[in-house]
Amino acid sequence: MAAPRDEPGSVEAEGSSGRQGSSGVKVVLPSDLATPAPLCPHGPTLLFVKVNQGKEETRRFYACSACRDRKDCNFFQWEDEKLSEARLAAREAHNQKCQPPLSRSQCVERYLKFIELPLSQRRFCQGCQQLLLPDDGEQHREHQVVGDISITQLKRPSQLLYPLENKKTNAQYLFTDRSCLFLVDLLSALGFRRVLCVGTPRLHELIRLKASGDKKSNIKSLLLDIDFRYSQFYMEDSFCHYNMFNHHFFDGKAALDVCRTFLQEDKGEGVIMVTDPPFGGLVEPLAVTFKKLIAMWKEGQSQDNGHKELPIFWIFPYFFEARICQFFPSFCMLDYQVDYDNHALYKHGKRGRKQSPVRIFTNIPPNKIVLPIEEGYRFCSLCQRYVSVENQHCEHCNSCTSKDGRKWNHCFLCKKCVKPSWIHCNTCSHCALPDHSCQGPKDGCFICGELDHKRSTCPNISTTKKVNTLVEFFYLLEKKFPCVFVLSNPRKYSIVRGSESAKVNELLLSLLGMVFLDRGREISQKSLQFYR
């Protein structure tokens, strides 16, 4: 999004809300708005409010919905600001100037002429990113032009066009063929006949390629994308110039009707939405937009089907799981790792922390989705779903808990599984990275808080691991000797006398060996009381 004019640089809005004491900006959802938002070149703007130390400031402002950098769209207006007629006229002129040079109908007309040309006359200007007709030659004489554009190339425009890789605007990272083919095969196996592709141009291409080359394939696709360059490759019923952050159709009611007809065909049966938003985008406006598309789909449903949901695949990094499920509680995250051709990090086959963090969030039951075993997935009979091979089932959590493809460890103090690189912090009372900044001292030892040494030289460096091992021991011991332990309160175990007490005490003493520290409290052999 764009930053306000009185502050240099960009404003990072994602993650600013929901954390006490955080600072940044927060989007004000449309339900809170009383007046229509002003327009920028990318459609209706969004209303934001500054947040300082968890408190909202009183004055709110409008900024671009699609661009988070002022260099891409410098729109800014205070909510209570009154503009003169001259400024409004200048803004309207600027918005018109920023629109694509050709209308949607002109693009279609040029495309129909282009495919009728002989192969030797079909040319593409790489500098202007435009298909050229014979009359355009003089204007592009000094440009880098590619000739002999085949029909096959026209069916794969994402390979002709340069990806728009600005992370704060387009972030146009394209699926690899591996991920695309998996999605196409999965959609076909699930029985879908129509796919609404929101920001997924390469998936749209492969669906159309498969439909044209395979008579048995009856899947249709409609692409909604903010990249207007795709207008020159598709007819009106195959592409709509669209901003997913504000549900804006750049070509007005005609494009809106195309989308509505596509969603409501066959009374809305057999359609799914697949979306791959820019990772830097705000979850809140995306959720609002997707709910509008869902409402459009429901308009074609009968009252008997009012309880049904529009099937959705939302492709996004796994660390947004909580935010997505906040707006769509029925969604779950699949373990399948989506990778991209033109992204340096999000590649398939890497291990550990270098794996792609991009996952599929869906409201389709996970037991209906089969992941490829040959790519490193297995079926968990306990969870009744496919998971990554390294995602081991935790008997304490009763689920396969890993989010990033690595094996996670169960922390008995936190009572949940955590990343293998995390350890339990006694100051914060939860697991975190060893060098994180917590509520305790900013300097000194991470483990004990003393200022005269660091974590690496702390004499209690293994305390956390020992305490966790001890709690796990109590858990297993209670299962083996139920007569020995009683739960005196929800967080404390105490030893009592019993027929097995001598054996238990011997095991405890061999495990303890010395006094341990748990959250700053001494746990001695004499008291034998432990916080779990």
Buried (B, 14 or more C-beta within 10 A) or exposed (E): BBBBBEEEEBBBBBBBBEEEEBEBBBBBEBEEEEEEBBBBBBBBBBBBBBBEEEEBEEEBBBBBBBBBBBEBBBBBBEBEEEEEEEEEEEBEEEBEEEEBEBEBEEBBEBBEEBEEBEEEBBBBBBEBBBBBBEEBEEEBEEEEBEEEBEEEBBBBBBEBBEBBEBEBBBBBBBBBEBBBBBBBEBBBEBEBBBBBBBBBBBBBBBBBBBBEEEEEBEBBBBBBBBBBBBBBBBEBEBBBBBBBBBBBBBBEEEBBEBBBEBBBBEEBBBBBBBBBBBBBBBBBBBBBBBBEBBEBBBEBBEEEEEEEEBBBBBBBBBEBBEBBBBBBEEBBBBBBBBBBBEBEEBBBEBEEEEBBBBBBBBBBEBEEBBBEEEBBBBEBEEBEBBBBEBBBBBEBEEBBBBBBBBBBBBBBBBEBBBBBEBBBBBBEEBBBEEEEEBEBEEEBBBBBBEEEEBBEEBEBBEBBEBBBBBBBBBBEBBEEBEEBBEEEEEEEBEBEEBEBBEEBBEBBEEBBEEEBBBEEEEBEEEEBEBEB
